[in-house]
Amino acid sequence: MPRYAYQAYAADGRARSGRIEAESRQRAVAQLRADGFQVFAIEPAASGAAPFWSRDLFGRDRVNDAARLAFLREFGTLVGAGLTVDRALRLVERQASAALKPVLADILERVVAGASLSRAMAAHPQAFPPDMVDIVRAGEATGTLVAVLGSLTGSIERRDAVRRHLTSAMIYPALLVLMAVGTLVMIVVVLVPALAPLFEGSGRAPPLTIRVAAALGDWVGAFWPWLLGGAAVIVLGLVRSWRQPGFAAARGQLALRLPLVREIVTGIELGRICRVLGTLLCAEVPIPDAVAATRPLAGNRVFRAALEEAGRRLTEGGSLASGLSSLKPHAPSTLNLIGSGEQVNRLGPVLLHAAEMHETQTRQRIDRLLALLTPLVTVTIGGLIGGLIISVMGAIMSVGQLAQ
């Protein structure tokens, strides 16, 4: 959706500037007027991120997940305690981070001027992603904003906990791989060229390992600019296409086909979906509205498409289990639980139980995978480096015997 940079006068007469997403220039002006702003300048905003030389290297000028979590947790607690939205925003703004403070100040002005919280948050897509705004909008429409904020906070916290656990567990294997690459580079670049002159005039050809390493070193030395440029092009292409719909759908399909990754991705997605859906249904949110609010939280396109189909089936009078039938190859037991919960009219508690089950199984699978990966990487790297060293030492000893 296009973004527009605007300058306008607020209801109190002060000049304000910012950015807004809208389908057209006229729609952007209409939204700003609905929020109580008198627009005197608006133009398409420059696309893309800010130049790297104008950014804070430590990320202090950007709103990160930790700042969003702190805002959701404190704001949800205050609203749940009975405070109005504007009073809760004033209190949260005082303790917000430096990057989030001006954003909350602008949101507060918009709310005081009559805009809804979700519309005010939508004016700052760099701070609040569209999926978060959609969930808040669903909570406002159904009168369950406190429950929606609680479920959203819990979902983000669990997602970050899994990410931190996976990142910390991957540090040791990554260090092993980095050390192995460094050792191989030293053997190819330093040791092999130093051993090659020993075989000249000895009447004996160098071992296959040394010949292959020498050829590899010569090839890299001749074509390193092309290799570096090709690697840069590949990385840039991946960065630019990573979030494109087609590429994201292909990534989602591939993740569900890999043997070890499939179970982890399925557990993460179903745990998140069941947790948010169960929380919303226990808060007496209608099932179609709960599904619509949960759909943006699905990171994998396969699960997001399944929730879209479920939303259509529910509006036509179908059940949630039948709407999610496309997920049967990935989670048949979960669909059976959902069907049973609908039959006994206890879908919310059943979904929360399914969420606990998936979250526990996902943690166990990640631990087992990493427990298997570490010794496997160690043995593979040790065997590769050890084989190279034994081959090189055998070649040195054979040359010494010829010299005698």
Steps between C-alpha positions, in 0.01 A plus 500: 500500500642848414634719777463878514692762696272772630508831686185606679357704785366306799184589690700710747651706216850350513668389178554127468683288242518129441423217260183309423410199286198529270375373166516848343585861578132587545448208739803611706361854530159361600654283772697792640193724502308226680774506764453875548790628288494784250742398224698772321767285331507134399715309253613141438760392753837376382503119495769291664684527826703796609863517379732294716715802585201668666410206725603431854738204499354378830139522379398763752313696233275205412214337688602138567304201627603565860349851487179368343471230765552748781233728352246219453559362849474834683218637286295180529546497879387861535197460274407178680515691830224731375694796361388661179713463189628859507597485868675168450691644203612799708637275772672262260655786305691619807689171530533419129833472321648796315395360162144419609428818698427730200290227340285466812470878524359513148267206568373675814424818303310303239299310765413823683390649166252214458688232308489138606810339648548269202477785250747704700740203513458444125651842438835365628568177305870519588408457867188280482478243219169460313426162661519657848271782389248251359485310830447821699228602254323167555518550877346846469223375272403218738551688827773260615804726471649388833477129411638565152798695635571222750490229233714707264758564772513132594538395136789740438670397826481130412625565147797698633571233763522229232718725286737578788520133597581400143754780456686422824508129421642565152797702626724199571438321164551829317835553675606146405415560136680836503815347650489215246473742210792699637711184538422386146590842362835490682574152363413597142658847500804454728593135550443355152703765311784448750501122438476511120874577443596185696372279217676688220792292374416209728361293214177441688168668441340680794210319672149554369404712802783746440428516126131569560575761767758670277259506205225638723733772631607598146139508382386717792799730452417547131125547533456653848357831369229311311429275797471798734276688260280194444462446874406867546240478220348185654481657847348821362245301299399300807463815709283671238279199428480352851163656583353494150173299496619244246834440667341488846250239378782291353693524828193388691445199275868401521504525880205259518680245283833478682493201739647660813380856443140403419407394853658807661332747262164326541531503880593869512218607269230284661609596850471868415167464316338281766622726783356820351180337375438331835561820694262700279227236514528476879451878502172440310620643169291363211679224309512687162649809669749286695614324183534834319711637786719189512569473128771772485698322772564197278855532368474215249287570193349150508351558846391854410317369193335233716372766741367706208310196375371436854372856518308453174356167615386648831311782327325234290394304808780242503711390793853599591630144463364472146643840412846390612481171309794602278725458808402134545825367345700703754289479819224235491487462879451874549210505255342211690533697824341805339211290367446347843508843667237630261275204568505549879498882475835535675714616209690767696636272777577227244703744291697614804574135583615445141723807524669365814552166327657654189723738696635218718559270204673777305745572781577128531554465125733799488703362792525156338598648164773714651622212720542295182644783292790592730677158509423446131667828405793425732563152355462618140734795539752296700501223239544746213783697660661186641493332159667799338769518765570123480526522122739794517716334767512178296619699200774666706619165634510347149714789374734453796538131418582583136763748615670231709 
